[in-house]
Amino acid sequence: MPGSAPTSARRRPLIALNSVDLPTFGRPTMTTEGSRCPMVCAPSNLQCTKRTPMSEYACYYPIFLDLRNKPVLVVGAGKVALRKTRGLLEAQARVKVVAPRWEPAFQSLPVCLLPRKFRASDLKGASLAFAATDDRRVNHRVAVEARRRGIPVNVADARQECDFLVPARLRSGGVQIAVSTGGRSPRLAAALRRELEQALARLPHQK
């Protein structure tokens, strides 16, 4: 249209982040090691071949879920479960917590708290499930029962039983960033989150 700005000008990015120096902690980077995804797709025919065993590296798909008013089950009520529950409440999920004992902080949270052991029927209607007890057998049972019902499950003490992982997150205004190492190094993910938080604070839109 006459007088309109060129397409390239209209579509320029809102934020230009030229460089952010992130620590590597002695670990190989993407440029030196290549993709960690175990499946390599050839553009010509879309046929995939394995590069690394699935048990060694999982290829996770990053996604932000809208959990507003969605039912979520948390099994366990210790410190790990408390941290996950608070994150779910921030996302406005409807959280049901099942555990015979719980951290005192749970009593002040807007959750449905069932003071007993886990039952398979607790999963009915759940959109997501979290197994976060200190009992390996209970966590495994939650994972088995959830998967049987087609409910994605996160297991606090067994990455190989997880359908999804909870990344290290940071939020500033309308910007939210998630960092994950595929469950291999939560400490590294937390360190990267802190570095990104500092970089984000230096951007013009944050001042």
N, C-alpha and C positions, 0 to 999 in steps of 0.2 A: 504494500500500500504506500502511496506517496507520503513522504515525511516520516515513515516508520524507520526505526533503527534497524541496522543489518541483523540478520539472524544470529550471527556469531556474537554480536554485542549483547543481544537479548538473552543469550544462553550462557554467558560467562558465569563461572562459579561465584557464589556469594562470598566464600572464604578462600583465600589463596594461602596455603601452608607450604612454603617453599622447602623447608627442611626441618626435621625434628631429630635431634640426636638421641637415640635410644640405646641403652646399654645392651650388649650382647652376652655379658656374663660368660664369655669364653665358649659360647655355643655357636654352631654353624648357622649362617643366615640363609634366607631363601635364595640369594644370589649365588652362594657357594655350594649349597646342597641341593637346590632345586625343590620342586613341589614335594610335600610330604604325603600327598594323596596317593593311595595305593592303586588307583585306577587311572590309566592314561588313555585318553580318547583321541583317536586319530581324526582330524577334521574331515578327511576325505570320505570315510565310510562310517564314522561314529562307532567303530568297533573298539571295545575296551580290552586291555590286557593287564594282568597284574604286574606291578613293579615290586611291591613289598607286601608281606603277609598282613592280612587284616588284623591279626592279633597284635602286631607290632605298632602299627599306626592306624588310627581310625580317621576316616575322612568325614568330618562333621560339616553340616550345612548351617551357616550362621543365620539366625532368624530372630526377629523381635515379635513376641506373641502379645496379642490383645487379650488379657485375662480378666477384663472388667466383668464382674458379676459371674465369673465362671467358677464352678466348684472344683476345688483342688484338695487332695488328701495328703496330709503329712503324718507319717507313722513315726513316732518318737517325739520326745519333748525335752531333749537336752540342749546344750549350747549350739550344736550344729543345726538341729531342727529349729531352734529359736531364730537363728540367723536367716535360714531359708524362709521361715514363716513371715518374718518382718519384710523381706523382699517381696513376697507374694502379696502382702497387704498393701505395700506401696503401689503395686500394680492393680489394686482394687479387686483382687480375687476373693471369692468366698472360701475360706479355709476351714477345713475340718481336721482337728488334731486328735490322734488316738495314741494314748500312752497310759500305763498304770501309774506313772509318776512324772512330774514335770517341773521344769524350772519355775520359780515363783513369778518371773516376769510374764509368763503365759497368762496369768490370771487377769492381767490388765489389758490384754489384747482382745480385739473384737473377732474372736474365732469360736467355732463350735468345738468345745473340749470334751472328749469322751474319756473318762478315767478308767480305762481297762486295756486288755491286750487286743492286738489286731485281729480282726475277723475278715475273711475274704469278702463278705457282704459290704464291708466299709467302702469298697471300691465302686459300688454301684453309683452310676451317674457322674463319676469323676472325670474331669478333662485331663488332669495330670496327677501323677502320684510321686511322692518323695518318701523313700525309705531311709530314715535317719536315726535309727536306734543304735545302741551299743552292742547289739546281739546279732552276729553274722547270720545265724539261722533265720531270725525274724526278717532281716533285710532281704535275704534270698527268697523267702516265701512271698514277701510283698512283690518282689520283681517278677516271680513266676506267675502269681495270680493276676498282676496288672497286665503282663504281656498276653496272658491267656484271653483277656478281655479286650485287647487292642488298645490299652491305655498306656501312653508313653510314661516311662518311669525313670527317676533318677535315684541311684543307690549311693549313699554317702561313702561306703567303705569298699566298693567294688566297681571300678570304672568299666570293666568288661561287661557288667550287667546293666549299664546305663543306656537308655535310648537317647538321652540328651544330657548335656553338661550345663552347669550354671557358671557363666564366666565372671571374671572380676569386672565390676562396672563402675562407671563414674558418670555423674549427671551435673550439668551446668546450664542453667536456663533451659532452653529448648533442645540442647545438645545432649545426647546420651551415647556413650562409647562403651563397648564391651570387648574384653581381651581374654583369650583362652589359649592354653597350650595343649589342648586335647586331654587335660587331666594329668599330664605327665609332670608338670611343675607349677603347682598353685603359687609357690613363692615367687617364681619368675613372673607369672601373670600379674600378681599384686604389685611387683616392682615396676612393670611396664605401665600399669594403671596409674601409679603415682607420677611417673615421668610424663605421661600424656596429660594428666591433670595440670601439671606445671606448664606444659606447652600450651594447653587450652587457655589457661589464665593469661598468657602473654598475647593472645590474639586480640585484634582491635575490637571485635564485637563484644568482648568480655569487659572492656574498660569503660 
